[in-house]
Amino acid sequence: MGHLPGNSLVKRHNNCEPSQHTHKGDFAVEKNSQGPSSQERQEGSEGIPAPEGPANLIDTDYVIGQDNTQASPMGFNVDLHGKVFGISSLVVVFFVIITMALQEQVAPLFNATFGFLTSNMAWFFLLAANIFVLLSITLIFTPLGKVRIGGQDATPDFSYAGWFAMLFAAGMGIGLMYFGVSEPMDHFQSALGGVATENGARTDWAPLGGAEGDEAGAVALGMAATIFHWGLHPWGIYAVVALALALFSFNKGLPLTMRSIFYPILGERVWGWPGHLIDILAVFATLFGLATSLGLGAEQATNGLNDLFGIPNTNTTMVLLIMGITVIAMGSILLGVDKGVQRLSQLNMGLAFLLLAFVIIVGPTLMIATGFFQNLLGYLTNLPALSNPFGREDANFSQGWTAFYWAWWISWSPFVGMFIARVSRGRTVREFLIAVLLVPSLVSVLWMTSFGSAGIEQLLAGTFEGEADALFVMLAGLPLTEITSFIAIVLVIVFFITSSDSGSLVIDSITAGGKVDAPKPQRIFWAIIEGAIAIALLLGGGLAALQAAVISTGLPFTLVLLVACYAIVKGLMSEPRG
């Protein structure tokens, strides 16, 4: 796409001694205008464009894909980073086989793991997420916000509408459908029930201090707690990863993989085993984060199909559904990003908007309209208390809900971050952070207010059967139930496909040594693996297994993200600012 102009020389730092070999690890290094740079050598074949306009490339002898193995077994072309792909795929396949073979034995293990990590490490997840949000907000207001992703002269690859659609569909997806009705109701009920203690410790699930007997207070606190889990914090996590990846790939000329973020710390060692381990960790986190979402989506879609068509609500149905959707995702992969993912994302946004508009119009319209601003204010008012990592009395809420959510978002971050990075070239850092933080957060407030208000209104008049049913039970209380429930099922399934599709794209890029146009059979392999993990976890312990897998992979990856914060600041400070 872009190229590095021959007359744009990048100056060496004053403290760097000139020598025949460029000093590795400095951001600013001299580029000889004679002959191509390493970035230019990579540009044509690996799909990563060189910066446009003045840039500050990292000079490294590493060429994207240089450690890859290229072969054509059984007529299928493969182009893989042997160590990263080999270890990732072997460990994951082994995990799937063991979990499927020893379903009864692994279930208690998953439960124990989840309990131990949430009770002992909740403070760490909460503190880290606060750091990511504060860094993102700070960068918006500093001169570093003027840096343009892809170089000073880069232009955006997608329109605002297409960009927002892809940001939102990739980042929230199935979760909004699954928790949109059930979570506000859960928090409302637990807040209304107030505080319960046993042996001096709280046993209730109410957020903060609850709102015992105060219906209006419980609604406000329940909505604030829900929006907290879907607002600035998840998008702060995604923004950190996406910005770090975009900066080091499109501005610094490194491969589009997690290891590149560590270049300021590890230097050339990032191409060896330290880098391999970072990428392998990113693959595990992404796979298990996706598997959790696919498992939840399968559970909800199965409930919807049962309500609408009487299809049995069994594990067999869920397994068949995951298999069917994986096949559709493979078809989308074969079409590629521009055709497949973008079209599906836009279809999704259209359907989601239709369903949202329907609920606002025929649901409790006034309650939703006033609730949007009240809930936004309630969220901002309660934000300091909800995000406090220390001395929390509401242990069940902060550990069982918030710590799990933050681990889930963090495990999704390599996937969503890399996807956002790939579609955000040409935006300034300020434009990027405002869009990634605020637009999806505001849509989440509107979505949760609309679906949550409709659900709570019905809850006060009747009863609900269960979490996965909540969306369909709420829709059953509104007109045109069959049509809206069918749209909801299609939405869940399309969110499912975009998640699987985009996730496969990202995992394939990591395991192909940073190549973004590796052969498609590899991507199809990862789509199949994602489905297999979701099936294995569902059969080997259900939701508890999904949650345990997510929090286990999210914990080490949080450390990776904290390092990324340092790398972003160091990287941006060396960039030309427009």
Buried (B, 14 or more C-beta within 10 A) or exposed (E): BBBBBEEBEBEBEEEBEEEEEBBBBBBBBBBEEEEBBBBBBBBEEBBBBBBBBBBBBBBBEBBBBEBBBEEEEEEEEBBBBEBBBBBBBEBBEEBBEBBBEEBEEBBEBBBEBBBEBBEEBBBBBBBBBBBBBEBBBEBBEEEBBBBBBBBBBBEBBBEEEBBBBBBBBBBBBBBBBBBBBBBBBBBBBBBBBBBBEEEEEBEBBBBBBBBBEBEEBBBBBBBBBBBBBBBBBBBBBBBBBBBBBBBBBBBBBBBBBBBBBBBBBBBEBBBEEEBBBBBBBBBBBBBBBBBBBBBBBBBBBBBBBBBBEEBEBEBEBBBBBBBEBBEBBBEBBEBBBEEBBBEBBBBBBEBBEEBBEBBBEEBBBEBBBEBBEBBBEBBEEBBEBBBBBEEBEBBBBBBBBBBBBBBBBBBBBBBBBBBBBBBBBBBBBBBBBBBBBBBBBEBBBBBBBBBBBBBBBBBEEEEBEEBBBBBBBBBBBBEEBEEBBBBBBBBBBBBBBBBBBBBBBBBBBBBBBBBBBBBBBBBBBBBBBBBBBBBBBBBBBBBBBBBBBBBBBBBBBBEBBBBBBBBBBBBBBBBBBE
